[in-house]
């Protein structure tokens, strides 16, 4: 499952906003993985160095006991079956693993400098961690949580996705404005693909199509994966920072500005945005055609995509940097 998260470039914007919303109940229990759960990495930036992963029951919007993982959790990825959740802990250069049935950290390993995002291969045997601080991707073998080879990519990698066929990882290099393809399992990095001035998120829709969100130019760049060719950029609205959708789906959803926008994976046709009334900074789409959106005011917002309306808003104790949902269609 791929994870697309709110990037470091938007932290300064988010920190100027009020944090937290009232009126959401809490529980001192950890939801079982059989009950749909949304997880949010609460760690916006050095001024508000969060250290937990929030736990929210998607059916009711009630909060469970947060899981303490370390300073500045930045990226999330669920393993197949949703029994384990991987968390990049940016300030401590670590990848932590949470047992979702107990809500406890069961392991952690040191990766590269300032790990910013993580993705897991479809077979659940490999995690790829994008290290913003040293321009690398660390390979972690699962389930043993053993550090493997390091792959050199472009400057300041902030996002990583794995194609649904498991044959390629796609790494977004914010500092270079590029997308670095990495062949799997050989771990050979290919030539960088230009994808804008400040790319921050990537969605691998299929083995042949990907979308990259550019925060600086307010656009999306479709990429044809067989030839690794960028297509014409598509205007999307202010500050696109996350993309989600089901593997093979014809439509992806982009968090941008104060709403989420549907975009056709092939052709780049942009639909009408659904307002969420807070800065939308990362997104996970579920199999029930709902989306959970990271709010820059310190919240998670649930959206019914079919009805095109907000269902509920859940206040958190900080600004969410990433979101992952059990049994999600794509994150």
WODABEL-V599492 format. One line per field, one symbol per residue. phi: phi as a letter, one per 40 degrees, with the letter a starting at -180 (. if undefined). psi: psi as a letter, one per 30 degrees, with the letter a starting at -180 (. if undefined). burial: # if it has 9 or more other C-alpha atoms within 8 Angstrom, else .. A space follows every 10 residues. Layout:
BEGIN
phi = ???
psi = ???
burial = ???
END
This chain:
BEGIN
phi = .cbbbccccb ccccccccbg bcgbcbbcbb cccccdbbbb ccacidcbcc abbcbbcccb gcccccbcbh cgcbabaccd ggcbbcbcbc cbfbbbbbcc cbgbcbaabc bccfcbaabb cdcgbabbbc bccbgbbccb cbccfbcbcb bcbccfcbaa bbcdcgcabb bcbccbgbbb cbcbccgccc ccbcbhcacb aabccacbba bbcbccbfab bcbccdbfbc cccbcbhcfc babaicdgcc bbbbcagbab bcbccbhgcb cccccbgbdc baabbbccgb bbbccccgab bcbccccfac cabbcbcicc cababcfcca b
psi = kkkklklffg eeeefflkkk klgkllkhlk kkffkkkkkk jjielefiil gljkkkkfef gkkaklkkfl kikflkkklk fgfkkkkkje fghlklkkjf ffgkkflklk bakikflklk lffgfkkkkj jefghlkkkk klgfhkkblk kkaakikflk lklffgfkkj kkjeffhlkj kjkkgfhkka kkkkgaeikf lkjjeaffkl kkkjeeghlk jkkjeefhkk lkkkkflkhk flkllkkfkf klkkkkbhak kkkkekfgkk akkjkfglkj flkkklfghl kkkkkfghlk kkkjeefhlk elkjklgakk flkkkkhlek .
burial = #######... #..##...## #..#..#..# #.#..##### #####..### ########.. #######.## ########## .######### #.######## #.#.#..##. ########## ##.####### ########## ##..#.#... #.######## ####.##### ########## ####....#. .##.###### #######.## ######.### #####....# .....##.## #######.#. ########## #####..#.# ...###.### #######.## ########## #####...## ..####.### ########## #
END
